[in-house]
Amino acid sequence: MGSPMEPVTHFLTGACIGRAGLNRRTAYATLAATLAAEAPDMDVLWGFAGPVVGLEHHRGITHTLIATPFMAAIITGLVWLLHRFLFSRWKPARDPQPIRWLWVYATAFIAHLSHLVLDWTNNYGVRPFFPFNGRWYSGDLVFIADPILWALLIAATVLPALLGLADREVGARRTRFRGRGWAIFALSGMVALWCVRWAEQAAARNLVEAAQVTPEPIRRMALEPYPMSPFRWHAIIETEHAWQTAEVDSHRGLVDSDSRVNSIFKPFFNPPIEVARGSYLGQVYLDWSQWPVVRDMGPVPAPRQPDPKFPQNRQWTAVEFSDLRFAYAFLDTNMAGSSGRQIDSMLTQAAISGWVYVLDGHEEAGQFLNGKEQK
C-alpha cells in the first residue's frame, strides 16, 4: 500500500504490552498481545483484488473502535485453538502458569487499540469511528518507519533474553517473568518520543507562519514527519489559488521554501480531470487523500507502464492523483544532489499515486495505482 505503519513496530509493541505485566496475570498474554497488535492489517488481503480495491479497504473496518471487541475475541479464540491442539501436548519442566481467558481477552483488546493509536501517529491516518464517521484522523507525529522506535522496542525484547543467557552461564536462578522493566521503559520511551515530536511540530508550525512563505494568506497547513530526526518537517500549505511545500528545521529555526519551484497552482475546470475524479480510482483516492493534487499530465504513460495502444483517431491524456503528504524531498530520486526541489517531480515520486487514462475528454480507459493496473 505504500505507507501504512510497518509491521515490525506493531509486533514489537504487542510483545512489550504483554511483557509489561499482563503476562503475570495469565499464560499466553504476550502471544495474544503480539497477534492482536498486528491483526488489523489482515485487510491487506484486499490487495489481491487489485491495488485500488486494496486502497479502498485498507485501514477500514478492522482499524475501528467498533471492531476492537470482535478482533480481541477472534485472537482469543485463535490462542485457545493453539492451546487445545498444540501447546497442551508439551510437557513443561515446571508447573505451568494458569490460563485466565478473560485476561487473555483483555490483553488482546488492549493490543488491538495500540494498533489504532500507532496508526494515528503517522500521516497515513486512521478512521476509528468508521462506518458511522468516515473522517480520517492523523497525528502526523512519526514517520511510517522510525528507527528510534525500533531501537527502543528491539532493546526491550532482545536484551532480557541476552541477560537471561548470562544468568544461566553463572548459574543464577532463572527469572520467570524477565523483561517487565524493559517493556515498560520502551513503551514509556515511545510516549516520550511522541511528546517531543508534538512539541517540535508546534515549533515548526510557528516558524512557517512567521516566515510568510506564501504570497497569499494560508488557508490550512500540515507538518509531516521525517524519519529519525524530530526536528525536520515537511510543511504543506494551501492558499486560495495554490499549494506550496517547505522543508522546516525546528532545531535551527530554518524554513526552506521557494514559491517558484515549490508551488502548484490549482487547475481550472478540465473535462479529463472531472472524468478521472468520477472514476473508481478517483472516488477511492479522493475519499482517502487529505491533501490531493489532481493534474492533467497529457499523453504520458503511467509509471512502470508501456505506452497504451489506443486507436490513432482517439485523443488520450493521463490524469495523475497524488497526495502532498508523501511528496518528500528525499523520495525524489530525480533531484538528488540538487538544491532546487521541484514539487512537480516530488509529486511524481510520491509513495501513493494514481493515474487514470481518459479518451477524448470523456471516457475512462485505464486505472493504475503505484504502477499497478486495476482490472
Secondary structure, 3 states (H helix, E strand, C coil): CCCCCCHHHHHHHHHHHHHCCHHHCCCCHHHHHHHHHHHHHHHHHHHHHCHHHHHHHCCCHHHCCCCHHHHHHHHHHHHHHHHHHCHHHCCCCCCCCCCCHHHHHHHHHHHHHHHHHHHHHCCCCECCCCCCCCCCECCCCCCCCCHHHHHHHHHHHHHHHHHHHHHHHCCCCCCCCCCHHHHHHHHHHHHHHHHHHHHHHHHHHHHHHHHCCCCCCCCEEEEEECCCCCCEEEEEEECCCEEEEEEEECCCCEEECCCCCCEEECCCCCHHHHHHHHCHHHHHHHHHCCCEEEEEEECCCCCCCCCCCCCCCCCEEEEEEEEHHHCCHHHCHHHCCCCCCCHHHHHHCCCCCEEEEEECCCEEEEEEECCEECC
